[in-house]
Amino acid sequence: MITAVDTNVFISLWSEDETLSSCAQQALDRAGDAGALIISAPVYCELIAAPGRKREAVDRFLEDTGVAVDWGISEPVWRAAGVAFQAYAVRRRRQMETGPRRLLADFLIGAHALHAAGRLLTMDEGLYESAFPALKLIRF
């Protein structure tokens, strides 16, 4: 079984909050025990974008932990992300939402998880539940 992992899981893992970090570690361990862990290219980009984080350190972490990066984003993933992002934009306009806007990267992460793994380890289940109802979510 393959589990795709969202950026927020690694951010939690690397947090100075020991409780949050421990929860993330346990969730990653459980998902890893069930099979392979992968991240999409957008997750990789988000991980190296954090202030003070070096690409080499992220690469070393992924190699040491056996988390694979899926660099290829296929046409079905792009299409699914586009459709989900479009539906989100329509809902946002209809409901006149004023909160923070979601980025296309979020929808690429969800679409990739749906097509490459069928399940996603995340802390952000609200977005993925509405945008990708067929995606199995693993929460921690």
Rosetta blueprint (number, residue, H / E / L):
1 M L
2 I L
3 T E
4 A E
5 V E
6 D L
7 T H
8 N H
9 V H
10 F H
11 I H
12 S H
13 L H
14 W L
15 S L
16 E L
17 D L
18 E H
19 T H
20 L H
21 S H
22 S H
23 C H
24 A H
25 Q H
26 Q H
27 A H
28 L H
29 D H
30 R H
31 A H
32 G H
33 D H
34 A H
35 G L
36 A L
37 L E
38 I E
39 I E
40 S E
41 A H
42 P H
43 V H
44 Y H
45 C H
46 E H
47 L H
48 I H
49 A L
50 A L
51 P L
52 G L
53 R L
54 K L
55 R H
56 E H
57 A H
58 V H
59 D H
60 R H
61 F H
62 L H
63 E H
64 D H
65 T H
66 G L
67 V L
68 A E
69 V E
70 D E
71 W L
72 G L
73 I L
74 S L
75 E H
76 P H
77 V H
78 W H
79 R H
80 A H
81 A H
82 G H
83 V H
84 A H
85 F H
86 Q H
87 A H
88 Y H
89 A H
90 V H
91 R H
92 R H
93 R H
94 R H
95 Q L
96 M L
97 E L
98 T L
99 G L
100 P L
101 R L
102 R L
103 L L
104 L H
105 A H
106 D H
107 F H
108 L H
109 I H
110 G H
111 A H
112 H H
113 A H
114 L H
115 H H
116 A H
117 A L
118 G L
119 R E
120 L E
121 L E
122 T E
123 M L
124 D L
125 E H
126 G H
127 L H
128 Y H
129 E H
130 S H
131 A H
132 F L
133 P L
134 A L
135 L L
136 K E
137 L E
138 I E
139 R E
140 F L
